[in-house]
Amino acid sequence: MPIGVNLLPWRAERDRRARRRAWLAMPTAGFIGLGMMLMATLVIREMREERLDANARVRQQIDALADRRAATEQLEQTHAALTRRMAAMEALLDGRTRALDELTGLMEALPEDVRLMGVERGAERMVIEGLAPQPASVSALIMALRASPRFPALRFERLGTRAAQGRSGDRFRIVVRNAIERNTGEGSDQGVMR
């Protein structure tokens, strides 16, 4: 015969404990999940801040490189402008040196009794004006100019003389052309030496 044991209260107690455990487990699981989310959020936020800092450093480096590049381009433009200016200065100096050489050669070839009144130098021609006490002095000047190494390609075009007013001797005007410059097209500047 079966023993008459009433198991209903025991089962009810067991169910009540199971429900209590379930109710306790849910908030615990919720707190654990919330804690895990907070930890994940902190880790992600820290990684994000590290990435933002790294991006800011990269941007600063890019800005610094852009500034350096702009400065380098400006220096290159300045260098190119200075190079062009230096080439122009050298061309001017070369022209001035040629004119100075010609004037020096003219002074070397000038006989002692001949006085220069003016020298005009153009791109292809030179006009020499002066006062000579006698015609032989003008001939001596022309011969000295032809023999001078400073005037290798002179071509005499015109010689004009007239009596000087109020002075003894003749006033002369010699027009010469430089055959080399005319053929090569050099020397487009005009200068007047007096």
WOWOBEL-V575156 format. One record per pair of residues at least 12 apart in sequence whose ideal C-beta (glycine too) atoms are under 8 Angstrom apart, sorted by the first residue. I is the first residue (numbers start at 1). J is the second residue. D is the distance in Angstrom with one decimal. If there is no record, write none. Layout:
# WOWOBEL-V575156
((I;J;D) (I;J;D))
This chain:
# WOWOBEL-V575156
((95;187;6.8) (95;189;5.8) (95;191;7.7) (98;187;7.6) (99;121;5.8) (99;191;5.6) (99;193;6.9) (101;150;5.4) (102;121;6.8) (102;126;7.0) (102;150;6.2) (102;151;7.1) (103;119;6.7) (103;193;5.9) (104;150;7.0) (105;145;7.7) (105;148;4.8) (105;149;7.8) (105;150;3.0) (105;151;5.9) (106;119;6.6) (106;128;6.9) (106;145;7.3) (108;144;7.9) (108;148;6.8) (108;150;7.7) (109;141;6.4) (109;144;3.5) (109;145;5.0) (109;147;7.7) (109;148;5.1) (110;141;6.3) (110;144;7.5) (111;132;8.0) (111;137;5.1) (111;140;4.9) (111;141;5.9) (111;144;7.2) (113;132;7.1) (113;133;5.2) (113;134;7.8) (113;137;5.4) (114;130;5.6) (114;131;7.2) (114;132;4.8) (114;133;7.9) (114;137;4.9) (114;138;7.3) (114;140;7.9) (114;141;5.7) (115;130;5.7) (115;131;4.6) (115;132;7.9) (116;128;7.2) (116;129;7.4) (116;130;4.6) (117;129;4.7) (117;130;5.2) (117;131;6.2) (117;171;7.6) (118;130;7.9) (118;193;7.8) (118;194;4.9) (119;192;8.0) (119;193;4.6) (119;194;7.1) (120;192;5.2) (120;193;7.3) (121;190;7.2) (121;191;5.1) (121;192;7.0) (121;193;6.2) (122;190;4.7) (122;191;7.9) (123;181;6.9) (123;187;4.8) (123;188;5.2) (123;189;6.8) (123;190;6.2) (124;177;5.6) (124;178;6.1) (124;181;5.6) (124;182;4.7) (124;187;7.2) (125;157;7.3) (125;175;6.2) (125;176;6.6) (125;177;4.9) (125;178;7.4) (126;175;7.7) (126;176;5.2) (126;177;7.9) (126;178;7.3) (127;173;6.6) (127;174;7.2) (127;175;5.3) (128;141;8.0) (128;172;8.0) (128;173;7.4) (128;174;4.5) (128;176;7.3) (129;171;7.4) (129;172;7.1) (129;173;5.1) (129;174;7.9) (130;171;7.5) (130;172;5.8) (131;164;5.7) (131;167;6.4) (131;169;5.6) (131;170;7.4) (131;171;5.6) (131;172;7.6) (132;161;8.0) (132;169;5.5) (132;170;5.6) (132;172;5.7) (133;168;6.2) (133;169;4.0) (134;169;6.6) (134;170;7.6) (135;161;6.9) (135;170;6.4) (138;159;7.3) (138;161;6.7) (138;170;7.2) (138;172;5.0) (138;174;7.7) (141;174;7.6) (142;156;6.7) (142;159;7.4) (142;174;6.9) (145;176;7.4) (151;176;7.8) (151;178;7.9) (152;180;7.3) (153;178;5.6) (153;179;4.4) (153;180;4.1) (153;181;7.8) (154;176;4.8) (154;177;7.4) (154;178;6.4) (154;179;7.6) (155;176;6.6) (155;177;4.8) (155;178;7.6) (155;179;5.0) (156;174;7.0) (156;175;7.7) (156;176;5.3) (157;175;4.7) (157;176;6.4) (157;177;5.6) (158;173;7.6) (158;174;7.4) (158;175;4.2) (159;172;6.9) (159;173;7.4) (159;174;5.4) (159;175;7.7) (160;172;6.8) (160;173;4.5) (161;173;7.7))
